[in-house]
Amino acid sequence: MKYIERIIDRQIDQRIKAFNAISIVGPKGCGKTRTAKERCRTTIEFQDEERRDGYIAVAETSPTLFFSNPKPILFDEWQDAPKVWGAIRKDCDDHPEAIGEYYLTGSTSQKVKTPHTGTGRISELLMYPMTLWETGESDGSISLSVLFDHPEAQFGGNVSHITLKDLFFAACRGGWPRCLAIKDKMAKLEIAKDYYRQIWQKDISTVDDVKRNPEWARMLLWSFARNMAARTKKTSIYADVQATQNVTDVTLASYITALEQLFVIKDLDAWMPQIRSKTAIRASKKHLFVDPSIGLAALGIDPSYFNNDLDFFGHVFENLVIRDLLVYAQVHDATVLHYSDDSGLEADAVYQLPDGRYALIEIKTGMNEIPAAEQGLLKFVDMIREYNKKALADPKHPRATYREPTLLITICANAPMSYKTEKGVYVIPVGCLRD
């Protein structure tokens, strides 16, 4: 299968200008090994059964022998030979002028403790599943990064060809590269289902060699899936499991940590317009799956389910879009957060650039939700302006002011075309979005 360029490729290109070794981490099956192979002249695969014993023997006795192979060299499933990590780290110290010679990839279901972290020598990159832009559902005609710098240059009249049914399927299928090689459409759904089964039956116990109850893990994933893209308290999730299982909060918290180490679930932090504010730290987090297909597999849902439950698809769609925003943010050193306060004011996502500019983003399924989303975004701006007015009321003792958003955006599932509302909100069909 022909390699499909990934957004992370650009980030790798930048990192290898400064580091001699790159470690690519991320969920199982997201394409880490294939991406690394595209850049390497030699691949050492420690799970190659025909060569495994020989590779392990070399790794245990003299791992530097591998370095005589043509470079760059990929060490796949390096956790099976952890001494390789230390050998690469030392080689980076011995040759500080060298760059881009080593790549490491491995299974997230097995964490290995190394004597040295590799900080400053081995740069770590997180790889997510494929975005809608990478899988081809989005035509990429609207670049979020370009929109920040040139809001009028590319905007207006971009036509989306993706339908709601297409998105139902994309959410259940997920962004797993393996799906693109499968011809039968419904067979593509089996990848996420199998990944989900592996998580609660095996990976939850092998990630740190702690034996865990598969049923507790399964029910925990089920509860997280029910609360996808919501700000549900962890105690409520625990209660879902404890309704039928005799398990403590402490134990369930350790299970959540394991699922985070496996890159299965992720919490989205809260945001405040003033960076020094403590409010964001105290605010609740939004619970996400690294790919919503895992949660949908946990619930036993297939694409046809959403024909009668668009309300739940709204949560799934939000998770899907935030997954893509996280990928886009990473390559541009941006941050994705969310906002909500006691007054009911909220933003589904806040996309903040390193220079402080940010976009307030609402994520909606239907066109009929756009007016309410616009109203909420404009109310947010009014709140900031009112605060700034009060902060500057006393010219002798002015307080710090909040920066106004650079962009107000609504990302819509079924919007047929991009446009800007009269009040300045950019409506972007998800079928047009890219980084």
Summary of the structure (lengths in Angstrom):
residues: 435
radius of gyration: 23.1
end to end distance: 24.6
largest distance: 77.0
contacts: 1379
relative contact order: 0.12
helix: 45%
strand: 16%
